[in-house]
């Protein structure tokens, strides 16, 4: 089991529509002022059976806020916010992941595996205008991924880990691209307890007929504690 905190600020653009009312494309930082750093929770539980089978469950929950004065009108989820209006934004993204990997190589100093994952990304955005009021987007997108990972073990208890999950596909008017990768150094100075740190990037690019499009990236360094049972 691992529990860590990832320091990140989101970047990207989106255009949120509703009932076929096109949304205005906006930039999170430039348009809405969402540029605060957040210490986001990451959690992982993993299971191992046999020498080659691995099962991982991951949770990631970044939350951000921003404030800006609009220089031009903004249509968000069917609501028009006027130029000159001050907008307060709250933004919550939740990523739940389950993945299986089969380790084709499982050597004393090196492991490598491939597999697949099932994921759900949830996005909730609240825009509160100084004169218009509040409009909310709350949507979920499930999707599969191809999963890969390798571990280098130069010393007992010291591991260098790299992982990636990827998906790209379309169906009808919906299209999604996803890339989640991390690089991590971990040191289990006790057999059951250790510390780790690394860098992670989560990129989600989704276009759906339900809510429009969003192209978002969360990235930054992280550190945490690990426990083995």
KEKENU-654495 format. One line per 10 residues: number of its first residue (from 1); their letters; for each residue x, y, z of N, C-alpha, C, O. Coordinates in steps of 0.02 Angstrom, whole numbers, plus 50000, padded with zeros to 5 digits. Example, Ala and Ser with C-alpha at 12.3 -4.5 7.8 and 13.67 -1.06 7.14 Angstrom:
<sites>
1 = AS = 50660/49716/50390/50615/49775/50390/50660/49835/50390/50712/49834/50423 ~ 50642/49888/50354/50684/49947/50357/50645/50002/50394/50670/50057/50402
</sites>
This chain:
<sites>
1 = XXXXXXXXXX = 50042/49941/50000/50000/50000/50000/50044/50062/50000/50094/50065/50035 ~ 50025/50112/49960/50061/50175/49957/50013/50234/49967/49956/50232/49943 ~ 50037/50285/50001/49999/50347/50009/50048/50404/49998/50100/50407/50030 ~ 50030/50450/49953/50076/50504/49935/50038/50568/49919/49977/50568/49913 ~ 50076/50622/49914/50049/50688/49895/50086/50713/49834/50148/50713/49832 ~ 50049/50735/49783/50077/50760/49721/50066/50835/49716/50009/50858/49720 ~ 50119/50873/49708/50116/50945/49701/50104/50962/49628/50147/50948/49586 ~ 50047/50993/49611/50031/51005/49541/49987/51067/49533/49954/51089/49579 ~ 49989/51094/49472/49943/51147/49450/49917/51125/49382/49957/51107/49339 ~ 49851/51128/49371/49825/51103/49307/49839/51152/49250/49848/51212/49261
11 = XXXXXXXXXX = 49842/51126/49190/49848/51167/49130/49804/51138/49076/49789/51078/49077 ~ 49783/51180/49028/49744/51154/48973/49685/51199/48955/49678/51254/48982 ~ 49644/51175/48910/49587/51212/48885/49525/51167/48885/49530/51106/48890 ~ 49467/51199/48879/49404/51162/48875/49351/51205/48842/49357/51267/48840 ~ 49300/51173/48815/49240/51206/48788/49181/51164/48809/49172/51108/48784 ~ 49139/51188/48855/49087/51149/48886/49019/51170/48857/48999/51228/48865 ~ 48985/51123/48825/48921/51138/48794/48865/51104/48833/48877/51064/48879 ~ 48802/51121/48815/48744/51091/48847/48684/51098/48801/48669/51152/48776 ~ 48650/51041/48789/48591/51041/48746/48605/51073/48678/48567/51114/48653 ~ 48663/51053/48649/48684/51077/48583/48699/51152/48580/48704/51180/48526
21 = XXXXXXXXXX = 48706/51184/48638/48728/51254/48640/48804/51253/48645/48831/51233/48696 ~ 48840/51273/48592/48914/51269/48593/48944/51310/48650/48918/51363/48668 ~ 48998/51284/48678/49032/51320/48731/49091/51359/48703/49119/51341/48651 ~ 49110/51412/48739/49169/51451/48720/49232/51416/48745/49235/51396/48803 ~ 49281/51408/48701/49344/51377/48723/49381/51425/48769/49390/51484/48752 ~ 49402/51400/48826/49436/51441/48876/49500/51406/48899/49506/51345/48895 ~ 49547/51446/48923/49608/51422/48952/49602/51425/49028/49580/51476/49055 ~ 49620/51371/49063/49611/51370/49135/49646/51428/49170/49617/51460/49213 ~ 49708/51440/49151/49747/51493/49185/49731/51562/49157/49716/51608/49196 ~ 49734/51570/49091/49726/51637/49062/49655/51664/49068/49645/51723/49080
31 = XXXXXXXXXX = 49605/51620/49058/49535/51642/49059/49505/51642/49129/49471/51690/49148 ~ 49517/51588/49166/49483/51579/49231/49528/51590/49291/49504/51590/49348 ~ 49593/51600/49280/49638/51613/49336/49651/51552/49380/49669/51560/49438 ~ 49640/51491/49354/49653/51430/49392/49727/51413/49385/49748/51382/49336 ~ 49766/51434/49433/49838/51423/49429/49869/51407/49496/49930/51410/49505 ~ 49827/51390/49545/49852/51375/49611/49883/51305/49614/49858/51259/49582 ~ 49937/51299/49652/49967/51233/49664/49924/51196/49716/49900/51226/49764 ~ 49916/51132/49705/49877/51091/49751/49918/51030/49771/49950/50999/49729 ~ 49917/51014/49835/49948/50952/49859/49895/50898/49857/49856/50891/49904 ~ 49893/50861/49803/49838/50814/49789/49854/50745/49817/49911/50723/49817
41 = XXXXXXXXXX = 49802/50711/49840/49808/50645/49868/49816/50592/49813/49779/50592/49764 ~ 49864/50548/49823/49872/50488/49782/49872/50428/49829/49903/50429/49882 ~ 49837/50375/49809/49837/50314/49849/49842/50253/49802/49815/50254/49747 ~ 49875/50202/49826/49882/50140/49786/49880/50080/49833/49911/50079/49886 ~ 49844/50029/49811/49845/49963/49842/49862/49913/49788/49833/49915/49734 ~ 49909/49868/49801/49929/49820/49751/49931/49749/49781/49942/49740/49841 ~ 49922/49701/49737/49923/49631/49757/49968/49593/49709/49973/49610/49650 ~ 50001/49543/49735/50045/49501/49695/50028/49428/49709/50023/49407/49766 ~ 50018/49389/49655/50011/49318/49664/50053/49281/49612/50055/49300/49553 ~ 50085/49228/49635/50134/49195/49592/50194/49240/49582/50204/49288/49620
51 = XXXXXXXXXX = 50235/49225/49533/50294/49264/49520/50283/49319/49468/50324/49364/49461 ~ 50226/49316/49431/50220/49360/49373/50156/49402/49372/50150/49447/49330 ~ 50109/49390/49415/50045/49425/49412/50043/49483/49462/50061/49476/49520 ~ 50021/49542/49437/50016/49602/49478/49947/49635/49467/49923/49640/49410 ~ 49917/49658/49521/49853/49693/49518/49859/49758/49558/49878/49757/49616 ~ 49841/49815/49526/49849/49881/49557/49781/49917/49558/49742/49913/49511 ~ 49769/49953/49613/49711/49998/49618/49738/50066/49639/49772/50073/49690 ~ 49722/50118/49598/49749/50185/49610/49693/50237/49616/49640/50230/49585 ~ 49706/50288/49656/49659/50343/49666/49697/50409/49665/49750/50416/49696 ~ 49670/50458/49628/49702/50524/49622/49646/50577/49624/49596/50570/49589
61 = XXXXXXXXXX = 49656/50630/49665/49601/50677/49679/49626/50749/49684/49632/50775/49739 ~ 49642/50781/49627/49664/50851/49630/49605/50900/49633/49553/50888/49601 ~ 49614/50954/49671/49562/51006/49678/49596/51075/49670/49649/51087/49699 ~ 49564/51119/49631/49594/51184/49618/49541/51239/49617/49481/51226/49607 ~ 49564/51301/49628/49520/51359/49627/49552/51415/49587/49613/51416/49577 ~ 49511/51462/49564/49537/51520/49528/49486/51576/49526/49427/51566/49539 ~ 49510/51635/49511/49467/51694/49503/49495/51738/49448/49556/51748/49444 ~ 49450/51764/49406/49472/51807/49351/49413/51850/49329/49355/51833/49341 ~ 49429/51906/49297/49378/51950/49267/49379/51938/49192/49432/51943/49160 ~ 49322/51922/49164/49318/51904/49093/49330/51965/49049/49303/52019/49061
71 = XXXXXXXXXX = 49370/51955/48997/49382/52009/48948/49332/52004/48890/49326/52051/48851 ~ 49297/51947/48884/49247/51937/48833/49195/51887/48859/49210/51852/48907 ~ 49137/51883/48829/49085/51836/48853/49110/51764/48850/49150/51745/48808 ~ 49084/51724/48897/49102/51653/48902/49038/51612/48909/48999/51621/48956 ~ 49029/51566/48862/48972/51519/48865/48998/51454/48895/49041/51421/48866 ~ 48970/51436/48954/48992/51376/48990/48931/51335/49009/48889/51357/49048 ~ 48926/51276/48980/48871/51229/48997/48802/51260/48987/48756/51251/49027 ~ 48796/51299/48933/48733/51330/48915/48719/51397/48947/48668/51428/48932 ~ 48763/51420/48991/48754/51485/49025/48806/51534/48999/48864/51517/48992 ~ 48784/51596/48986/48828/51648/48961/48849/51694/49018/48807/51726/49050
81 = XXXXXXXXXX = 48914/51697/49030/48943/51745/49078/48968/51805/49038/49001/51796/48986 ~ 48954/51865/49061/48965/51926/49023/49037/51952/49031/49070/51940/49081 ~ 49059/51989/48980/49124/52023/48984/49123/52072/49042/49074/52107/49053 ~ 49178/52075/49079/49183/52119/49137/49159/52086/49202/49167/52115/49255 ~ 49131/52026/49197/49106/51991/49256/49164/51954/49290/49207/51925/49256 ~ 49164/51954/49356/49214/51917/49394/49189/51846/49406/49133/51835/49429 ~ 49232/51797/49388/49213/51727/49392/49256/51692/49446/49317/51696/49444 ~ 49223/51658/49492/49257/51614/49540/49247/51543/49516/49191/51521/49503 ~ 49302/51506/49511/49301/51437/49485/49326/51388/49536/49378/51400/49568 ~ 49291/51333/49545/49316/51276/49582/49317/51216/49534/49271/51208/49493
91 = XXXXXXXXXX = 49367/51175/49540/49378/51122/49491/49403/51059/49528/49454/51061/49562 ~ 49367/51004/49520/49384/50941/49553/49388/50886/49500/49342/50876/49461 ~ 49445/50851/49499/49452/50794/49455/49467/50732/49497/49509/50734/49542 ~ 49432/50678/49483/49443/50616/49518/49459/50561/49468/49422/50551/49419 ~ 49514/50526/49479/49535/50472/49435/49541/50408/49475/49581/50403/49522 ~ 49501/50358/49456/49501/50292/49488/49525/50242/49436/49500/50240/49380 ~ 49575/50201/49455/49607/50156/49407/49614/50086/49437/49631/50078/49496 ~ 49602/50036/49396/49616/49966/49414/49654/49936/49355/49632/49942/49298 ~ 49711/49904/49368/49750/49876/49313/49781/49809/49332/49798/49796/49390 ~ 49788/49768/49281/49822/49703/49288/49883/49704/49244/49880/49726/49187
101 = XXXXXXXXXX = 49940/49679/49270/50001/49671/49231/50029/49601/49240/50031/49574/49295 ~ 50051/49573/49184/50086/49510/49185/50160/49524/49172/50178/49552/49121 ~ 50203/49504/49218/50274/49519/49213/50310/49462/49175/50324/49409/49202 ~ 50323/49477/49112/50357/49428/49069/50428/49415/49094/50453/49359/49090 ~ 50460/49467/49119/50526/49461/49148/50521/49474/49223/50493/49525/49244 ~ 50546/49429/49263/50545/49438/49336/50612/49412/49364/50616/49359/49393 ~ 50663/49453/49353/50730/49435/49373/50748/49466/49440/50710/49506/49467 ~ 50805/49449/49466/50826/49474/49531/50836/49549/49530/50822/49583/49580 ~ 50860/49577/49474/50875/49648/49472/50831/49685/49421/50840/49745/49411 ~ 50783/49651/49389/50744/49684/49337/50677/49649/49327/50673/49588/49327
111 = XXXXXXXXXX = 50623/49689/49320/50557/49663/49304/50527/49704/49248/50539/49764/49242 ~ 50488/49671/49206/50452/49706/49153/50385/49671/49141/50382/49610/49134 ~ 50331/49712/49138/50265/49683/49128/50221/49726/49084/50231/49786/49079 ~ 50171/49694/49053/50120/49727/49013/50052/49701/49035/50045/49645/49060 ~ 50000/49743/49024/49933/49722/49042/49881/49772/49018/49890/49805/48967 ~ 49827/49777/49056/49772/49821/49037/49742/49851/49100/49752/49826/49156 ~ 49704/49906/49090/49673/49940/49147/49602/49961/49131/49584/49970/49073 ~ 49563/49970/49183/49496/50000/49180/49497/50062/49223/49518/50060/49280 ~ 49473/50119/49194/49480/50184/49227/49415/50223/49224/49373/50211/49181 ~ 49408/50270/49270/49353/50318/49268/49379/50386/49289/49404/50395/49344
121 = XXXXXXXXXX = 49372/50435/49244/49390/50505/49259/49327/50545/49269/49282/50544/49227 ~ 49323/50579/49326/49265/50622/49342/49289/50694/49346/49341/50709/49375 ~ 49250/50739/49317/49266/50811/49318/49206/50850/49342/49151/50843/49315 ~ 49216/50890/49393/49164/50935/49418/49192/51006/49419/49242/51020/49451 ~ 49158/51052/49383/49178/51122/49381/49119/51166/49400/49064/51158/49374 ~ 49131/51212/49446/49082/51263/49464/49108/51331/49444/49163/51351/49465 ~ 49070/51368/49404/49086/51437/49386/49032/51481/49417/48973/51474/49403 ~ 49054/51527/49460/49008/51574/49494/49024/51644/49471/49078/51671/49486 ~ 48977/51675/49435/48987/51743/49410/48960/51795/49459/48914/51782/49497 ~ 48990/51854/49458/48970/51907/49503/48900/51933/49487/48869/51963/49531
131 = XXXXXXXXXX = 48875/51922/49427/48807/51943/49410/48764/51888/49382/48702/51891/49387 ~ 48794/51837/49351/48755/51785/49317/48733/51730/49364/48679/51701/49353 ~ 48772/51714/49415/48757/51658/49459/48804/51601/49447/48860/51610/49422 ~ 48783/51540/49465/48827/51481/49464/48803/51430/49413/48743/51417/49407 ~ 48851/51403/49376/48837/51348/49329/48886/51292/49344/48944/51304/49359 ~ 48862/51229/49340/48902/51171/49361/48905/51119/49305/48855/51103/49274 ~ 48965/51093/49294/48975/51033/49253/48994/50976/49299/49039/50984/49341 ~ 48962/50919/49291/48978/50860/49331/48970/50799/49286/48914/50778/49272 ~ 49026/50771/49263/49023/50716/49215/49077/50665/49229/49128/50680/49260 ~ 49065/50603/49205/49112/50547/49213/49125/50515/49146/49079/50509/49104
141 = XXXXXXXXXX = 49187/50494/49135/49206/50460/49073/49243/50396/49091/49299/50400/49116 ~ 49214/50336/49079/49251/50273/49088/49290/50255/49024/49267/50271/48969 ~ 49347/50223/49032/49387/50205/48974/49438/50152/48993/49458/50148/49051 ~ 49459/50110/48945/49512/50061/48957/49581/50090/48942/49586/50143/48912 ~ 49633/50055/48963/49701/50075/48947/49745/50013/48937/49729/49959/48960 ~ 49800/50024/48900/49855/49976/48898/49905/49997/48951/49923/50056/48956 ~ 49928/49950/48991/49971/49966/49048/50039/49932/49041/50043/49874/49020 ~ 50092/49968/49058/50159/49940/49056/50200/49965/49115/50188/50019/49141 ~ 50247/49925/49137/50289/49946/49193/50354/49907/49196/50357/49849/49176 ~ 50405/49940/49221/50469/49906/49233/50497/49928/49300/50484/49983/49324
151 = XXXXXXXXXX = 50536/49884/49330/50567/49896/49395/50641/49876/49390/50657/49821/49368 ~ 50685/49921/49410/50756/49906/49415/50774/49904/49489/50757/49949/49527 ~ 50809/49851/49510/50824/49840/49581/50900/49835/49591/50927/49780/49595 ~ 50933/49893/49594/51006/49891/49598/51032/49865/49665/51086/49836/49669 ~ 50992/49876/49720/51012/49854/49786/50951/49826/49822/50895/49844/49805 ~ 50961/49783/49871/50904/49758/49909/50865/49816/49942/50895/49857/49978 ~ 50801/49819/49930/50759/49871/49959/50757/49935/49919/50714/49977/49932 ~ 50802/49944/49870/50804/50005/49829/50779/49988/49759/50810/49948/49723 ~ 50724/50020/49738/50694/50006/49674/50685/50070/49634/50669/50123/49663 ~ 50695/50066/49569/50680/50121/49523/50624/50096/49478/50631/50045/49443
161 = XXXXXXXXXX = 50567/50131/49480/50506/50107/49447/50483/50157/49394/50484/50217/49405 ~ 50461/50132/49337/50432/50174/49284/50369/50139/49259/50369/50079/49246 ~ 50314/50177/49251/50250/50149/49230/50216/50196/49181/50228/50257/49182 ~ 50173/50169/49138/50134/50209/49092/50068/50174/49078/50065/50112/49071 ~ 50015/50214/49073/49949/50190/49051/49927/50234/48993/49932/50295/48996 ~ 49902/50203/48938/49888/50240/48877/49823/50215/48846/49806/50156/48848 ~ 49787/50263/48816/49727/50247/48778/49716/50300/48725/49728/50359/48737 ~ 49693/50279/48666/49673/50325/48613/49620/50291/48572/49631/50236/48545 ~ 49561/50322/48566/49507/50291/48528/49449/50337/48517/49445/50391/48546 ~ 49404/50316/48474/49345/50356/48458/49287/50309/48442/49297/50253/48420
171 = XXXXXXXXXX = 49226/50334/48455/49166/50298/48438/49110/50349/48426/49094/50388/48470 ~ 49082/50348/48366/49031/50398/48350/49060/50467/48353/49110/50482/48321 ~ 49028/50511/48393/49053/50579/48401/49098/50587/48462/49118/50643/48478 ~ 49114/50532/48496/49156/50536/48556/49228/50515/48539/49240/50470/48499 ~ 49274/50550/48570/49345/50536/48559/49383/50548/48623/49369/50596/48659 ~ 49431/50504/48639/49469/50511/48701/49542/50491/48690/49556/50443/48655 ~ 49587/50528/48722/49658/50513/48723/49681/50521/48796/49663/50569/48829 ~ 49721/50474/48818/49741/50474/48889/49812/50448/48894/49830/50398/48863 ~ 49853/50482/48935/49921/50459/48949/49937/50476/49022/49934/50534/49043 ~ 49955/50425/49059/49973/50432/49129/50040/50397/49139/50045/50336/49130
181 = XXXXXXXXXX = 50092/50435/49157/50157/50403/49168/50189/50430/49231/50176/50486/49253 ~ 50230/50388/49260/50266/50408/49321/50334/50373/49323/50343/50319/49295 ~ 50381/50406/49357/50447/50378/49372/50458/50386/49447/50447/50440/49474 ~ 50480/50333/49480/50481/50332/49553/50542/50296/49579/50562/50245/49552 ~ 50571/50324/49632/50625/50291/49669/50598/50274/49738/50571/50317/49772 ~ 50606/50211/49759/50580/50190/49824/50634/50153/49863/50674/50116/49835 ~ 50633/50164/49928/50681/50132/49972/50645/50101/50030/50619/50137/50074 ~ 50642/50035/50032/50612/49999/50088/50669/49980/50136/50698/49926/50130 ~ 50683/50026/50184/50738/50014/50230/50719/49963/50284/50762/49935/50317 ~ 50654/49950/50291/50629/49892/50328/50593/49848/50277/50572/49872/50225
191 = XXXXXXXXXX = 50587/49785/50293/50556/49739/50245/50485/49761/50227/50462/49751/50171 ~ 50449/49790/50276/50378/49806/50266/50364/49881/50261/50306/49900/50250 ~ 50415/49924/50268/50402/49996/50270/50456/50033/50231/50516/50018/50237 ~ 50434/50084/50190/50482/50122/50152/50457/50191/50133/50400/50210/50148 ~ 50500/50228/50100/50483/50295/50075/50496/50296/50000/50535/50257/49974 ~ 50463/50342/49965/50473/50347/49894/50459/50418/49870/50426/50457/49905 ~ 50483/50434/49811/50471/50498/49779/50477/50491/49704/50509/50445/49680 ~ 50445/50537/49667/50448/50532/49595/50413/50589/49560/50400/50642/49590 ~ 50398/50579/49497/50364/50629/49456/50310/50594/49417/50320/50539/49391 ~ 50250/50626/49413/50194/50597/49377/50161/50649/49333/50157/50708/49350
201 = XXXXXXXXXX = 50136/50627/49275/50098/50669/49229/50036/50631/49207/50039/50574/49185 ~ 49978/50664/49214/49914/50637/49192/49884/50684/49140/49870/50742/49155 ~ 49875/50658/49079/49847/50699/49025/49783/50667/49000/49782/50608/48982 ~ 49729/50707/48999/49663/50684/48976/49639/50732/48921/49635/50792/48932 ~ 49623/50704/48863/49598/50743/48807/49534/50708/48783/49537/50656/48750 ~ 49476/50738/48800/49412/50705/48787/49365/50752/48749/49360/50811/48765 ~ 49332/50725/48698/49278/50760/48663/49218/50714/48662/49221/50658/48637 ~ 49162/50737/48690/49101/50697/48691/49042/50738/48668/49042/50799/48671 ~ 48991/50703/48645/48929/50736/48625/48889/50759/48686/48843/50800/48679 ~ 48906/50734/48745/48869/50752/48806/48888/50821/48833/48844/50860/48849
211 = XXXXXXXXXX = 48955/50835/48837/48973/50898/48870/49023/50940/48831/49040/50995/48854 ~ 49049/50918/48774/49096/50958/48737/49165/50929/48740/49174/50869/48727 ~ 49216/50969/48756/49284/50945/48755/49325/50974/48812/49311/51028/48837 ~ 49376/50935/48833/49423/50957/48884/49490/50926/48870/49495/50866/48857 ~ 49542/50967/48873/49611/50945/48862/49652/50968/48922/49673/51026/48925 ~ 49662/50923/48971/49689/50942/49036/49751/50902/49053/49756/50843/49036 ~ 49798/50934/49088/49858/50900/49112/49871/50918/49185/49869/50976/49204 ~ 49884/50866/49224/49905/50874/49293/49974/50841/49299/49982/50783/49283 ~ 50023/50878/49322/50091/50851/49325/50130/50883/49381/50119/50941/49399 ~ 50176/50844/49410/50218/50871/49462/50253/50817/49502/50241/50757/49491
221 = XXXXXXXXX = 50295/50837/49550/50331/50789/49592/50286/50764/49649/50238/50797/49668 ~ 50303/50705/49676/50266/50678/49732/50312/50640/49779/50368/50622/49760 ~ 50289/50630/49840/50326/50592/49889/50276/50559/49937/50221/50584/49947 ~ 50297/50502/49965/50250/50468/50010/50282/50410/50047/50343/50401/50046 ~ 50239/50370/50079/50258/50313/50119/50227/50250/50091/50172/50251/50064 ~ 50263/50195/50099/50239/50130/50075/50242/50078/50131/50288/50078/50171 ~ 50191/50034/50131/50188/49980/50180/50174/49915/50143/50130/49913/50100 ~ 50211/49862/50158/50200/49797/50129/50175/49749/50182/50200/49749/50239 ~ 50126/49708/50164/50099/49659/50211/50119/49589/50189/50102/49540/50221
</sites>
